[in-house]
Amino acid sequence: MTNDRTTLGARLATSLRLLGLALAVGCGEAGAQTVVEVGLDELPCASGDASGWESTAWPDGSGACPWLRYEGRTTYRIAHERGSAPRNVNVYLSFDEAGTASAASAGDMVRIVSVTSTHVELRNATNQRFFLRVVLD
């Protein structure tokens, strides 16, 4: 009987490891992200130079400079005009296109994928839609 329990326990442990592996592979992001290219022409309120750049200004109440729509499970490649790779990438999120009641991003809401002299690539690894403001310095 001990032999049967040991064999059953070993089989159960192996089955659980295989199930965990299958879930880990099945839940991965590889290939599941849509990539959206955001050119400078799509950021009419962007401003800055070699020392700093922002995709749009802080909300001023006019609604003239909406924040960039930032869909869940999507990677955004956002062009910038700095001319060099920024030292810092700061991202603010809001549930409102005007950027009201915004907060600094954290965790899976904004994963910084790459930073170059021409663009930053950000991934929203959640299922939530936000509106985005990027500040580079």
C-alpha positions in Angstrom: 0.0 0.0 0.0 2.9 2.4 0.7 4.2 1.7 -2.7 0.8 2.6 -4.3 0.7 5.9 -2.3 4.2 6.8 -3.3 3.6 6.1 -6.9 0.3 8.0 -6.8 2.0 10.9 -5.0 4.8 11.0 -7.6 2.3 10.9 -10.5 0.3 13.7 -8.9 3.4 15.9 -8.4 4.4 15.3 -12.0 0.9 16.2 -13.2 0.9 19.4 -11.2 4.3 20.5 -12.5 3.1 19.8 -16.1 -0.1 21.7 -15.5 1.8 24.7 -14.1 4.2 24.7 -17.1 1.2 24.6 -19.5 -0.5 27.5 -17.7 2.7 29.5 -17.7 3.3 29.0 -21.4 -0.4 29.6 -22.2 -0.6 32.8 -20.3 2.6 34.3 -21.7 2.6 37.6 -23.7 4.8 36.5 -26.5 3.2 37.3 -29.8 -0.1 38.4 -28.1 0.7 42.1 -28.1 -0.6 44.4 -30.8 2.1 47.0 -31.7 0.9 50.5 -32.4 3.2 53.0 -34.1 2.6 56.6 -32.9 4.3 59.2 -35.1 5.0 62.8 -34.2 2.1 63.8 -36.5 -0.2 62.0 -34.1 1.1 64.1 -31.1 0.1 67.6 -32.1 0.7 68.9 -28.6 4.2 67.3 -28.1 7.0 69.7 -27.3 10.6 69.7 -26.3 14.2 69.6 -27.3 17.4 67.7 -26.6 17.0 68.4 -22.8 13.4 67.2 -22.4 10.3 66.2 -24.3 6.6 65.6 -23.4 3.9 64.0 -25.5 1.4 66.5 -24.3 1.1 69.1 -21.6 -0.5 68.8 -18.2 -4.3 69.3 -18.3 -5.3 73.0 -18.5 -9.0 72.4 -18.5 -9.5 73.4 -22.1 -9.3 69.8 -23.5 -7.2 71.2 -26.4 -4.5 68.6 -25.9 -5.9 65.2 -25.3 -3.7 62.4 -23.9 -2.9 59.4 -26.1 -5.3 56.5 -26.0 -3.5 53.6 -24.4 -5.3 50.3 -24.9 -4.8 47.1 -22.8 -2.7 44.3 -24.1 -1.0 46.7 -26.6 2.6 47.9 -27.2 3.1 51.5 -28.3 6.2 52.6 -30.2 6.1 56.4 -29.6 8.3 58.7 -31.6 10.0 61.6 -29.9 12.3 64.5 -31.0 15.0 64.4 -28.4 17.7 63.2 -30.8 19.3 61.1 -28.1 18.1 58.3 -25.8 16.6 59.9 -22.7 17.9 59.2 -19.2 14.5 59.0 -17.7 11.1 57.9 -19.0 8.2 59.2 -16.9 4.7 58.0 -17.7 1.4 59.3 -16.3 -2.0 57.6 -16.8 -5.6 58.8 -16.5 -8.9 57.2 -17.2 -9.9 60.5 -18.9 -8.7 61.7 -22.3 -8.2 65.2 -20.9 -5.7 63.7 -18.3 -7.6 64.8 -15.3 -7.0 62.9 -12.0 -3.8 61.4 -13.4 -1.2 59.4 -11.6 2.3 58.1 -12.3 2.2 54.6 -13.8 3.4 51.5 -12.0 3.8 47.8 -12.7 2.1 46.1 -15.6 0.3 49.3 -16.6 3.5 50.5 -18.3 6.4 48.3 -19.0 9.3 50.1 -20.7 10.3 47.8 -23.5 12.9 49.9 -25.3 14.3 53.4 -25.3 16.2 54.9 -28.3 17.2 58.2 -29.7 14.0 58.2 -31.9 11.3 56.4 -29.9 10.2 54.8 -26.6 8.3 51.5 -26.6 5.8 51.0 -23.8 3.6 47.9 -23.1 0.3 47.9 -21.4 0.2 44.4 -20.0 -3.2 44.9 -18.4 -6.7 44.6 -19.8 -7.5 48.2 -18.9 -7.7 51.2 -21.3 -5.9 54.4 -20.1 -4.9 57.7 -21.5 -1.2 58.3 -21.5 1.3 61.2 -21.1 5.0 60.6 -21.6 7.8 62.8 -20.3 11.4 62.2 -21.3 14.5 63.9 -19.8 
